[in-house]
Amino acid sequence: MSNAPQTTRQKRLLAAAWLLLLGGLVAAYANTFAEMWIRWFPAWQRANLGLYDRLVGSESYYTHGPLVPIVSLIISILLLRHTRVPVKPGRVIGSVVLAGSLLIHMAACFARVNFISGFSLIGALAGLVLLFWGATALRRLWFPLALLAFMIPLPEVMIADLNLWLKMRAADIGIGGADLLGVVVERSRDRPNEVLLQGDKTLVIANVCNGLRTLVSLLGFGAIYAYVSKLRGLWRLGLFAMSLPVAIISNSLRIISLILVADLWDEKVATGWYHDVSGLLIYGLAFSLMFGLERLVLALRTLVGKRAVILPLFHGVLRGPEDDDQWTRLARAVGGRAGWVAVVLVLVSAGAAWMVNWRATPTWNQKMAGQSMPRTLVLDGHRLYGYDLSLDEKTLTILETTDYLYRRYESAGTSPVDFCVIFSQDNRKGTHPPEVCLGEMVVGRSDLVVHDVAGRGDVPCRLLIAVSDRQREYHLYVYKCGNEYTQSFWRQQFVIFVNGLLHRNASGALIRVSTPVGDNEEAARRRCTMMLSTAIPYLDAALP
């Protein structure tokens, strides 16, 4: 009877440790998951839509995201239920991994780099497994932990880069495959991602059809398939690596089939019900290819006399009768001194994350950019007069700054030139690449140097070619970060972040010049470079 109060107290402490630990993790990563949810379902913020439309009403490459933690949790439960997991805590290495992951998370929150914060969660969970249960447990659970990486969206700038590259490659593959089958196709001159067929039929390889969505989801599927396959060791790793070409081949065959359907029947059929059905069938094709590759490897090994020894999954580590109390042992490991150390670390991280993430976001609303350029400019011997344009409220909310200049310069007999500068004294979100906003309209990109800029010399820039309503436009842009100009998004983000940590100048600006191409590409390029060269001395004087 004397041990009863002590046992009850221990149970309460154990329950408190679990609740505080799980609650602290939820609080620490609440903003991370909120941001990921918006990336999974971009239409979620449109409150005027119904639930179904908010979930499916916009383009996303990570709609599978919510399924990943569910699948990971199911796999983890199955592993803990059916395999032997000894409790041999690695307190030192576990504490280091956990603390390091939480520090990375706090730095990511400060820098507002959500995908790094997402990956830090995987490190934090691995640290907790090491801290409470040890290295053997981590070897059991490494796969469901690693699988969580497939729910974390890549930065939008990386998505934009991949979109452009995949879109052009998809058009090449579609044209090449259809040509081999005898279908007369060609690429549009004005839109390189547009396929022209006989009878004035056209198919546009849009971002949603370029294969990135298939690539991301099939890599996750390939990881699961390789994990449960009959192959072991490097063969299993090789099978997972093959999921990348399997995804590319599957999407390529789909695009070729879309072109064939458009040629044989009608382009409305190809872009209508067949487009949707083929998007589902591609997963069946990918499964068949993965299964075929596994059988091929097993057959080849038998043929060369190195027959694979096929063992049951988790052979040698399955639970026995002596492990009936395993769930109890695993649960109690959290209630010791190491558990409370983890609770303190997680709660401190949660508090720091809330202070950074949930404070009122400062919106830079000075008018430095708005006053940086004169209304009248002389460009290439022509006097141009400017009038201001406006950015919509949604765009300004995303940029978190109202300090901008968006002005159109034009005169009789010349094509208009739009000049835009987005500036913030203390916020990196306003300086994201134009590719993110232009989206599917971007059909080309290259680096360009503007020479002999007053006070600067040569300034590296980036040139985009976009198509809107069959009109080609040039967009020339450059970033100003601190006291330098760069065409690299990653460099300007790094410079602003480091300057902010050092309490130095953390300001940044995106400068973009746009003009229609018309019939003279060289003239359009010249207008862009001359406008930027003229504007930079004014910006140097106006923007700190």
C-alpha positions in Angstrom: 0.0 0.0 0.0 2.9 2.4 0.7 4.0 2.2 -2.9 0.6 3.2 -4.3 1.0 7.0 -3.9 4.5 6.9 -5.4 3.3 4.9 -8.4 0.4 7.3 -9.0 2.8 10.2 -8.8 5.1 8.6 -11.3 2.3 8.0 -13.7 1.2 11.6 -13.4 4.7 12.9 -14.0 5.1 10.6 -17.0 1.8 11.8 -18.5 2.8 15.4 -17.8 6.2 14.9 -19.6 4.5 13.4 -22.6 1.9 16.2 -22.8 4.4 19.0 -22.4 6.7 17.4 -24.9 4.1 16.9 -27.6 2.4 20.2 -26.8 5.8 22.0 -27.0 6.6 20.4 -30.4 3.2 21.5 -31.7 3.7 25.0 -30.4 7.2 25.3 -31.7 6.3 24.1 -35.2 2.8 25.5 -35.5 3.8 28.3 -37.8 5.9 25.9 -39.9 2.9 23.7 -40.5 0.6 26.7 -41.1 2.9 27.9 -43.9 3.2 24.4 -45.3 -0.6 24.1 -45.4 -0.8 27.2 -47.5 1.8 25.7 -49.9 -0.1 22.4 -50.0 -3.4 24.2 -50.7 -2.8 27.8 -52.0 -6.5 28.5 -52.3 -7.1 27.9 -48.6 -6.9 31.6 -47.8 -9.8 32.4 -50.2 -12.6 32.4 -47.6 -15.2 33.0 -50.3 -14.7 29.5 -51.6 -16.2 26.3 -50.3 -14.1 23.6 -48.6 -13.7 21.5 -51.7 -12.7 24.4 -53.9 -10.3 25.6 -51.2 -8.6 22.2 -51.3 -8.5 21.7 -55.1 -9.0 25.2 -56.5 -5.4 26.1 -57.2 -2.2 24.7 -58.6 0.0 23.0 -56.1 2.8 20.4 -56.4 2.4 19.2 -52.8 -1.3 18.2 -52.5 0.0 14.9 -51.2 1.6 16.7 -48.2 -1.0 16.0 -45.5 -0.8 12.2 -46.3 2.9 12.0 -45.7 2.9 12.5 -41.8 -0.1 10.1 -41.6 1.8 7.4 -43.6 4.9 8.0 -41.6 3.0 7.6 -38.3 1.4 4.4 -39.5 4.8 3.0 -40.5 6.2 4.0 -37.1 3.4 2.3 -35.2 3.8 -0.9 -37.2 7.6 -0.9 -36.6 7.2 -0.4 -32.9 4.5 -3.1 -32.8 6.2 -5.8 -34.7 10.0 -5.3 -34.2 12.2 -5.4 -31.2 13.2 -1.9 -30.0 15.6 -2.0 -27.0 15.7 1.1 -24.7 19.4 2.1 -24.6 19.3 5.9 -24.4 22.0 8.0 -26.1 21.7 11.0 -23.8 24.7 12.9 -25.0 24.3 12.5 -28.8 20.6 12.8 -28.5 20.8 16.0 -26.6 23.2 17.5 -29.1 21.1 16.5 -32.1 17.9 17.8 -30.4 19.4 21.1 -29.3 21.1 21.6 -32.7 17.9 21.0 -34.6 16.0 23.4 -32.4 18.6 26.0 -32.8 18.4 25.6 -36.6 14.6 25.9 -36.3 14.9 29.2 -34.3 17.4 30.6 -36.8 15.0 29.6 -39.7 12.1 31.3 -37.9 14.2 34.4 -37.5 15.2 34.3 -41.2 11.7 33.2 -42.2 13.0 30.3 -44.2 10.2 27.8 -43.7 11.6 24.8 -45.6 14.7 24.7 -43.4 12.4 24.8 -40.4 10.5 21.8 -41.8 13.7 19.8 -42.1 14.8 20.8 -38.6 11.6 19.0 -37.3 13.0 15.7 -38.8 16.3 16.4 -36.9 14.4 17.2 -33.7 12.4 13.9 -33.9 15.6 12.0 -34.5 17.2 13.6 -31.6 14.3 12.7 -29.3 14.5 9.0 -30.5 18.2 9.0 -29.7 17.8 10.7 -26.4 15.1 8.4 -25.1 15.6 5.1 -26.9 19.0 5.1 -28.5 20.7 4.3 -31.8 19.1 0.9 -32.3 15.6 2.6 -32.2 16.8 5.2 -34.7 17.9 2.4 -37.0 14.4 1.0 -36.8 12.6 4.3 -37.3 14.9 6.1 -39.8 12.6 5.5 -42.8 9.4 7.0 -41.4 11.4 10.0 -40.2 13.2 10.4 -43.6 9.8 10.0 -45.4 8.7 13.3 -43.7 11.0 15.2 -46.1 8.4 14.6 -48.9 5.9 16.8 -47.2 8.1 19.8 -47.1 7.7 22.2 -50.0 10.8 23.5 -51.7 11.2 27.3 -51.8 9.1 28.9 -54.5 12.2 30.2 -56.3 13.4 26.7 -56.7 10.0 25.6 -57.9 10.0 28.4 -60.5 13.4 27.3 -61.8 12.4 23.7 -62.0 9.1 24.6 -63.7 10.9 26.5 -66.5 13.4 23.8 -67.1 10.9 20.9 -67.0 8.4 22.8 -69.1 10.9 23.1 -71.9 12.2 19.5 -71.6 8.6 18.2 -71.6 7.9 20.1 -74.9 11.1 18.7 -76.4 10.2 15.1 -75.4 6.6 15.5 -76.6 7.6 16.8 -80.0 10.4 14.2 -80.4 8.1 11.3 -79.3 5.2 12.3 -81.5 7.6 12.9 -84.5 8.9 9.3 -84.1 5.3 8.1 -84.3 4.7 10.0 -87.5 2.7 12.9 -86.1 3.5 16.3 -87.7 4.3 18.7 -84.8 6.4 21.7 -84.3 7.3 24.2 -81.5 5.7 27.6 -81.5 8.1 30.5 -82.2 6.4 32.8 -79.8 5.8 30.3 -77.0 8.5 27.6 -76.8 6.3 25.5 -74.5 3.5 25.4 -77.1 3.1 22.4 -79.5 1.5 23.1 -82.9 -0.3 20.3 -84.7 -2.0 20.1 -88.1 -5.4 21.8 -88.5 -4.5 24.8 -86.3 -4.4 22.6 -83.2 -2.3 23.7 -80.2 -1.3 22.2 -76.9 0.4 24.2 -74.2 2.8 22.5 -71.8 1.8 24.4 -68.7 3.5 24.3 -65.3 0.9 21.9 -64.0 1.7 19.4 -66.9 5.5 19.7 -66.8 6.0 16.7 -64.5 7.1 18.4 -61.3 3.9 17.3 -59.4 4.4 13.7 -60.6 8.1 13.8 -59.9 7.6 14.9 -56.2 4.8 12.4 -55.4 6.4 9.5 -57.3 9.7 10.0 -55.5 7.8 9.5 -52.2 6.1 6.5 -53.7 9.4 5.1 -54.9 10.9 5.5 -51.5 8.1 3.4 -49.9 8.3 0.8 -52.7 12.0 0.4 -52.3 11.7 0.1 -48.5 9.3 -2.9 -48.7 10.8 -4.5 -51.8 12.7 -7.8 -51.8 16.0 -6.1 -52.5 18.4 -5.2 -49.8 21.5 -3.0 -49.3 22.7 -1.0 -52.3 20.2 -2.7 -54.5 17.4 -1.2 -52.5 19.0 2.3 -52.8 19.4 1.8 -56.5 15.8 0.9 -56.9 14.8 4.1 -55.1 17.2 6.1 -57.4 15.4 4.6 -60.4 12.1 6.3 -59.2 13.5 9.5 -60.7 13.8 8.3 -64.3 10.6 6.3 -63.8 8.7 9.5 -63.0 10.3 11.3 -66.0 9.5 8.4 -68.4 5.9 8.1 -67.1 5.2 11.8 -67.6 6.9 11.8 -71.0 4.6 9.0 -72.2 1.6 10.9 -70.9 2.6 14.1 -72.9 3.1 12.0 -76.0 -0.3 10.4 -75.5 -1.9 13.9 -75.1 -0.4 15.0 -78.4 -1.6 11.8 -80.1 -5.1 12.3 -78.8 -5.2 15.9 -79.9 -4.0 14.8 -83.4 -6.3 11.9 -83.8 -9.4 13.3 -82.2 -9.6 16.8 -80.8 -7.5 19.1 -78.6 -10.5 19.7 -76.3 -10.6 15.9 -75.6 -6.8 16.0 -74.9 -7.1 18.9 -72.5 -10.4 17.8 -71.0 -11.3 14.4 -69.6 -8.3 12.5 -71.1 -6.0 15.0 -69.4 -7.5 14.2 -66.0 -7.7 10.4 -66.6 -4.1 10.2 -67.8 -3.0 12.1 -64.7 -4.3 9.2 -62.6 -3.1 6.4 -64.9 0.4 7.7 -64.8 0.7 6.3 -61.2 -0.4 2.8 -62.3 2.3 3.0 -65.0 4.9 4.1 -62.5 4.0 1.2 -60.2 4.3 -1.2 -63.1 7.7 0.1 -64.0 9.0 -0.1 -60.4 7.7 -3.6 -60.1 9.3 -4.6 -63.4 12.6 -3.1 -62.4 12.6 -5.1 -59.1 11.8 -8.4 -61.0 14.5 -7.6 -63.6 17.2 -7.1 -60.9 16.2 -10.4 -59.2 16.2 -12.2 -62.6 19.6 -10.8 -63.6 21.2 -11.8 -60.3 19.9 -15.3 -60.8 21.2 -15.3 -64.4 24.8 -14.4 -63.3 24.8 -16.9 -60.5 24.4 -14.5 -57.6 20.8 -15.3 -56.7 19.4 -12.9 -54.1 18.6 -14.4 -50.7 15.1 -13.1 -50.1 14.4 -12.8 -46.4 11.2 -11.7 -44.7 11.0 -8.0 -43.9 12.7 -7.2 -40.6 14.2 -10.7 -40.5 16.0 -11.2 -37.1 14.5 -8.2 -35.4 10.9 -9.2 -35.0 9.4 -9.1 -31.5 9.2 -12.2 -29.4 7.1 -13.1 -26.3 9.7 -11.4 -24.1 9.0 -8.1 -25.7 5.3 -7.9 -24.6 6.1 -5.0 -22.3 7.9 -3.0 -25.1 5.2 -0.2 -25.3 5.5 0.3 -21.6 9.3 0.5 -21.6 9.3 2.9 -24.5 6.7 5.2 -22.8 8.5 5.2 -19.4 11.8 6.2 -21.0 10.3 9.7 -21.5 9.6 10.2 -17.8 13.2 10.3 -16.6 15.7 13.2 -16.2 16.4 13.1 -19.9 12.7 13.5 -20.7 12.5 16.7 -18.6 15.7 18.1 -20.3 14.0 17.5 -23.6 10.8 19.2 -22.3 12.7 22.3 -21.3 14.5 22.5 -24.6 11.3 22.1 -26.6 9.4 24.6 -24.5 12.2 27.2 -24.8 12.2 26.7 -28.6 8.4 27.0 -28.7 8.5 30.3 -26.8 11.3 31.7 -29.0 9.4 30.6 -32.2 6.2 32.2 -31.0 8.0 35.5 -30.2 9.5 35.5 -33.7 6.6 34.1 -35.8 3.5 35.5 -34.2 4.5 39.0 -33.4 3.0 41.7 -35.6 4.9 41.6 -38.8 6.3 45.1 -39.5 5.1 46.5 -42.8 7.5 49.0 -44.3 5.4 51.9 -45.4 7.8 54.7 -46.0 7.9 56.3 -49.5 11.6 56.0 -50.3 11.0 53.9 -53.5 8.0 56.0 -54.5 10.2 59.1 -54.5 13.2 57.6 -56.1 12.6 58.4 -59.8 11.7 61.6 -61.6 8.5 61.6 -63.7 10.3 62.7 -66.8 13.3 60.9 -68.3 15.4 61.2 -71.4 16.0 57.7 -72.9 17.8 57.2 -76.2 17.1 60.7 -77.3 13.4 60.5 -76.4 11.7 62.4 -73.6 9.5 59.9 -71.7 6.7 60.9 -69.3 5.7 58.6 -66.5 2.4 57.9 -64.8 1.9 55.7 -61.8 0.3 52.3 -61.7 -0.9 50.4 -58.6 -0.2 46.9 -57.2 -3.2 45.1 -55.8 -3.8 44.6 -52.1 -3.2 40.9 -52.3 0.3 41.4 -53.8 1.2 44.0 -51.2 0.0 41.7 -48.4 2.4 39.0 -49.7 5.3 41.5 -50.1 4.7 42.9 -46.6 5.7 46.4 -47.8 3.8 49.3 -49.3 7.0 51.2 -50.3 7.1 50.7 -54.0 7.2 52.5 -57.3 5.3 51.1 -60.3 5.4 53.6 -63.2 4.9 53.4 -66.9 7.1 55.7 -69.0 6.1 56.4 -72.6 5.9 59.0 -75.3 4.5 59.3 -78.8 6.3 57.0 -81.3 7.9 54.8 -78.7 6.9 51.6 -76.9 6.1 51.9 -73.2 8.6 50.9 -70.5 7.3 49.8 -67.1 9.6 50.5 -64.2 9.0 48.8 -60.8 11.0 48.9 -57.6 9.9 47.1 -54.4 11.8 48.2 -51.3 11.8 47.2 -47.6 14.1 48.4 -44.9 13.8 45.2 -42.8 12.0 42.5 -44.7 13.4 40.0 -47.3 9.9 38.8 -48.5 9.5 41.8 -50.8 12.4 40.8 -53.0 11.3 37.5 -54.4 12.0 36.6 -58.1 9.6 37.9 -60.7 9.4 34.3 -62.0 7.3 33.4 -59.0 4.6 36.0 -60.0 4.9 35.5 -63.8 4.5 31.8 -63.4 3.5 30.0 -66.6 4.0 33.1 -68.7 7.8 32.7 -68.5 9.2 30.9 -71.5 12.9 31.9 -71.4 15.6 33.2 -69.1 19.2 34.3 -69.4 21.8 36.4 -67.6 22.7 39.8 -69.0 25.2 42.5 -68.0 24.4 46.2 -68.2 27.7 48.0 -68.9 29.0 51.4 -67.9 26.4 52.3 -65.3 27.3 55.6 -63.7 29.0 55.0 -60.4 28.7 51.3 -60.7 30.5 50.0 -63.8 29.0 46.7 -64.9 25.8 45.5 -63.2 24.8 41.8 -63.6 21.1 41.3 -64.3 18.6 38.6 -65.3 16.4 38.8 -68.4 13.1 37.0 -68.6 11.0 36.4 -71.7 7.3 36.1 -70.9 4.2 35.6 -73.1 0.8 37.1 -72.3 -2.1 37.1 -74.7 0.5 36.1 -77.4 2.5 39.2 -76.8 6.2 38.7 -75.8 7.6 40.9 -73.1 11.1 41.4 -71.8 11.6 41.7 -68.0 15.0 42.8 -66.9 15.6 42.7 -63.1 18.3 43.0 -60.5 18.4 43.0 -56.7 19.8 45.7 -54.5 21.0 44.3 -51.1 22.8 46.6 -48.8 25.2 48.5 -51.1 25.6 46.0 -53.9 23.6 44.8 -56.9 23.2 41.1 -57.9 21.1 39.0 -60.2 21.2 36.0 -57.7 18.2 35.6 -55.5 20.1 33.4 -53.1 23.0 35.8 -52.8 20.8 38.8 -52.0 18.8 36.7 -49.4 22.0 35.6 -47.7 23.5 39.2 -47.7 20.3 40.7 -46.2 20.1 37.9 -43.6 23.7 38.3 -42.5 23.5 42.1 -42.4 20.3 41.8 -40.3 22.1 39.4 -37.8 24.9 41.9 -37.5 22.5 44.8 -37.0 23.7 46.4 -40.1 21.8 47.5 -43.2 19.2 44.8 -43.8 17.4 46.6 -46.6 16.6 45.1 -50.0 15.0 46.1 -53.2 13.8 44.4 -56.4 14.2 46.5 -59.5 12.4 45.4 -62.6 12.1 46.9 -66.1 9.5 45.6 -68.6 8.7 46.3 -72.2 6.8 44.6 -75.1 9.1 43.0 -77.6 7.1 43.7 -80.7 8.9 43.0 -84.0 12.3 44.2 -82.9 13.9 42.2 -80.0 17.1 44.1 -80.1 15.2 47.4 -79.6 13.3 46.0 -76.7 16.5 44.7 -75.1 18.1 48.2 -75.6 15.1 49.9 -74.0 15.4 47.7 -70.9 19.1 48.1 -70.4 19.0 51.9 -71.0 16.2 52.3 -68.5 18.0 50.3 -65.9 21.3 52.1 -66.5 19.5 55.4 -66.1 17.6 54.4 -63.0 20.4 52.9 -60.9 22.1 56.3 -60.0 18.7 57.6 -58.8 18.2 54.5 -56.7 21.7 54.7 -55.2 20.8 58.2 -54.0 17.3 57.4 -52.7 17.6 53.9 -51.2 19.8 53.3 -48.1 
